[in-house]
Amino acid sequence: MAIWTIAKTTVGEAMRKKVLNVCLIVALAMIVLSLSFTQLGFRQDMTVVKALGLFVIMLAGFIISVLMSISLIPTEIERRTIYTILSKPVSRVEFLLGKYLGGIITLFINIALMGTVFIVTVAIKAKLTAVQLGSIHGMQVGEEVIKPQLFDPSLALGVVLIYLQFVVLAAVVMLFSTFLTPTVNFFASSAFYVVGSAANVWRTMYMNEKASVFVKVFYWFISTFVANFDRYSVQNKLIHPEEVASMPAYVAAILAYSILYCILTMLVAVLCFYRKEV
């Protein structure tokens, strides 16, 4: 009960933050503005709109997830409200989990809104492009080509994968916030995300037989303990689904990986938070 109460309060506070709201509005505007792209051809236009939309959601999700998560614990300490909360029958575990739950709910609301606008924009673009190509160039786009674009389930799947990616990142930011200042946390979390996004590169370096033992151990450590955000890189896989042998199995593996990584990260965060003097 305490976890849910803290989560609801966290959501209310996060949704009132101007920086996050501005980021959300800019992202929504960029998604909608993709409707104004010139006609390159039906398939080319749709590919550009999808790729841009997914990129905007990913970028906005990163900014929202980091800026929101780095302040969840430090803000309570600065306001000294954490002492009031922890003086009640609320454990540090409940406080930390409540903050994290509130953070990922806020993230869900923002990404769900961007995802909805994105999917609607793709559907509108499909209709507009088909009509414009017909009226300007006399080209007829078949209904069998347009219809799948009106609601493409893979786009919703892409938005879900983006959300899972930043659920994991939020857990890492929460962990860092137990022992880093917000400014240092911002740069550390950003670096963590960049390193994790190049996970396949580190794995390749680790597998290099010519590398020294020290280098192999270093890259093994990075590829093992840093979250593999490259798994969530969905643009190519969704726009060109033939690259994935089994999409359901791929998504199930990512979901399992995300849950496990979040659980382990939050366990470490709880241990660090118990050692923190507040």
Secondary structure, DSSP 8 states (H G I E B T S, - for coil): -HHHHHHHHHHHHHHT-HHHHHHHHHHHHHHHHGGG---S-HHHHHHHHHHHHHHHHHHHHHHHHHHHHTTHHHHHHHHTHHHHHHHSS--HHHHHHHHHHHHHHHHHHHHHHHHHHHHHHHHHHHHHHHHHHHHHH-----HHHHHHHHS-HHHHHHHHHHHHHHHHHHHHHHHHHTTS-HHHHHHHHHHHHHHHHTHHHHHHHHH-TTS-HHHHHHHHHHHHHS--GGGG--HHHHHSGGG-S-HHHHHHHHHHHHHHHHHHHHHHHHHHHHHS--
